[in-house]
Amino acid sequence: MAGHSKWANIQHRKGRQDEKRGKIWTRIIREIMVAARQGGGDLNANPRLRLAVDKAKAANMPADNIKRNIDKATGNLEGVHYEEIRYEGYGIAGAAIIVDTMTDNRVRTVADVRHAFSKYGGNMGTEGSVAFQFKHVGQLLFAPGTNEDKVMDVALEAGAEDVITDDEGGIEVLTAPGDFEAVRDALQAAGLTPDMAEVTMRPENTIALEGDDAARMQKLLDMIEDLDDVQDVYHNAEL
């Protein structure tokens, strides 16, 4: 299935996130703690925790740190209680934004997120106001030049829902969230290592922003992503 040119936009988004890697351990630790608290500390029985631990290992987090935070979350050690809260809103030119947070103080978090939206011309919305424009999926991205036929054969055989090639030759594999690990592992076993692989909120349609609008939208996204309680930011803007 063919798709629009999105490879450059995705690389831009990941590049901006890479610039903020100083916060990555903090965010991963919160994800590990919430996943372990909700589903238990057994990696074999808790897919969400497995994904969080995979992120931790990819970020070179020591095994002792990982274990200590799983123990905290499952009651073996005292720890802070985090709750997950999702905020939705609109950015520049009506671009949709979803903000996933983990916080021990929801009053602080909602004030910070609302301030970020308002400072750069966005608006907070109500629950469900933009989420319908996104789909919860597993997403694996391969750079232009990757063997499309091989990716398609392996991915679909492993249970992927779709394989999309964009105008630049980038390949996107989409899965149901529960099938993400199986598809990722099958692709890696076949020697196909994705440039990016995650369970995400993927926009069904995008809005192209240029010039001043793109710059304002980037400032808005940067401010939201820099908030201490923010875990992930999803949007449908092409910058």
N, C-alpha and C positions, 0 to 999 in steps of 0.2 A: 504494500500500500504506500503510495507516495504522500509526502507531506511538504509543508512550506519550509522555507529556509529558517531553521531555528538553532543550528549548531552554534553559530557565533553568539547568539543571545544567551544560550545556556552556558557557554564558556565564560562569558562576561559575568554572569551571575555567580558561577563558582569561583571565578577569580576574585570577586569582591568578598566572597565568604572566606577565601584563603587568606585575605589580608587581615582577617579578624581572628586568626587562629589562636591568639593569646587567650581567648575565652573558651576554646574548644573543650578543654578538660572539665571546666566547671559545668558546661552544658551536658557533656557525656555523663558525668557523675550523677547529675540530677536524673537523667534518663535511666541510668542503671538503678538508682534507688526507687524510682516510681515503678519501673518494670518489675523489680524484685518484690516490692511491697504488694503489688497487685497479683502477680502470678507465681510468687515463690522463687527461691534461690536456685532451683534445679534448672540448669541450662537446657537439658534435654526435654524438659516439660514446659519450657517458657520461651516461645519464639521471639517475643519482644525483647526479652533479656538477652537472648543470643545475638540479636542484631545490635543491641547497645554495646555488648562486649566486643563484637566485631569492630564497631566504630572506635572503641577504646584502644584495641590492639593496633588498628590502623593509625591512630594518633600517638602511638608509642607510649601508652600509659602502662606503668609497671603492674605486673600481676598482683602484687600486694595491695596496691590502691584499688584495683577492681574488686578483689575479695573483701577488703575492708568495707567498701560501700555496699556490697551485697549483704554482708553481715549486719550493717547498720539498718538496712531497710527491712530485713527479715527478723529483727528483734534481738539479734545476738549482741548488738552494741546500741547504745543510745545515739539517736541522730535527729536531725531536723525533719519535720514532716512537710513535704511539698504536695501541693495540689495542682492539677492541670486545669488551666483555663484557656479557652479559645476566644479571641476577639476578632471581629470582622469589620471591615470598613472600606472606604473608597479613597483612592489617591487622586492623582492628577488626571483630568479628562475622564473621570469615572472608572479608572482602572481598579479592579477588585484586589483587595488585600486580605489575607488571613494571617493572624498572628497567634502562634501557639506559645504559651508560657507555662512555666513551672514556678510556683511561688509559695513562700511561707507567710505572705502578707498581701491578700488580694486587694485591699484598699490602696496600698502603695502602687501595686502593679497597674490597676486600671487607671489611676491618675497619671502614671508615667506614659502609658500607651495613648491615652486620650490627648495628653499634651503634645506628644510626637506627631500625631495625626494633625492636630490643629495648627501647629507651628509652621508646617509646610503646605498648608492648603488642602489637607485631606479631611475626611469626616468619619468618625466612628459610626458603625451601623449596629443594628440589633442582631441578635443571634439568628443565623440562617439567612441574613441579608445578601451575602455573596457566596456562601458555601456551595450553593446549587450550581455555581459556575465552574466547580472543580470536581475532579474524581479522585478518590483514594486508590492509588495503584502502586505496584512495584515498577520501577523505571530503571533500565540499564542503557547506557549510552556508549556508542562506539564511534571513534573518530572516522572521518572520511578516509577511504582507502581500505577499510576492513572488508573482508570477504563477505559480501551481503548474502550470497546463497548459503554459505556455511552457517552464518549467524541464524538465518531464517530456519534452516533445517533443524539445527540443534535446539533452538529456542521453542519452536512449535512442538517438537517432539517431547520436550520437557514440560509442556503445559502453558506456554506463554499465550496471551490472548491476541497479541498483534505485534507485527514488526513493521516499522515505518521508516522509510528512507527519505531524508529531506533533500532540498534542491542542491545542497552542497556536498551530498554523499554521506552525511552523518546518519548513523543507524540508531533507532530508538526501539527498544524491546519493552513491551508493556505486559504486566502480569497482574493477576489478582494479588492482593497483599499476602494472602496465605500461601501463594505459590512462588513468591519471590526467591526464597532461599534455594528451592529446588532448581529453578531456572538458572539462577546465578551460578550454582555449583556445577550444573551440567555444562554451561558455557565455559567456565574456567577449566573443567576437565577436558574440554575439547581444544584447549589452548587459546580460547577467546576471552581475554581479560578486558572488562569494560573500563572506560575512562571514568565513569561515574556509575554508581549503583546504589539505589536507596528506595525506601518506601516513602512516597511523597503525595502531596495534593497537586495534581496536574490540571492546569486550566483547560477547559474544553475549547475555549476560543481566546485569542489574544488581541490586545490593543496596541498598535504601533505608536510610540511617542518619539518625537524628534526635538532637537534644539532645546529651547528653554523648558519645554514641558518635560523632556527626558531628564534634564539636569535637576529640575525640582523634584521629580519622582525619585531620582537616585538619592537626593538629600533626605527625602522622607524615609525611604527604605533604610538608608544608613543609620538614621537616628533611631528607628525602631529596632534594628538589629543590634545596636550598641547598648540597648537597655539590659540591665543585669538579669532580669527575670525572663527574657525572651529566649526561647529554644529554637524556633523555626519561623521563617516568614515566607509565605507563598503569595505570588501575585500573577496577574495575567498581562503585564506590560512587556512589550518588546522595546528595549531601549537601544 
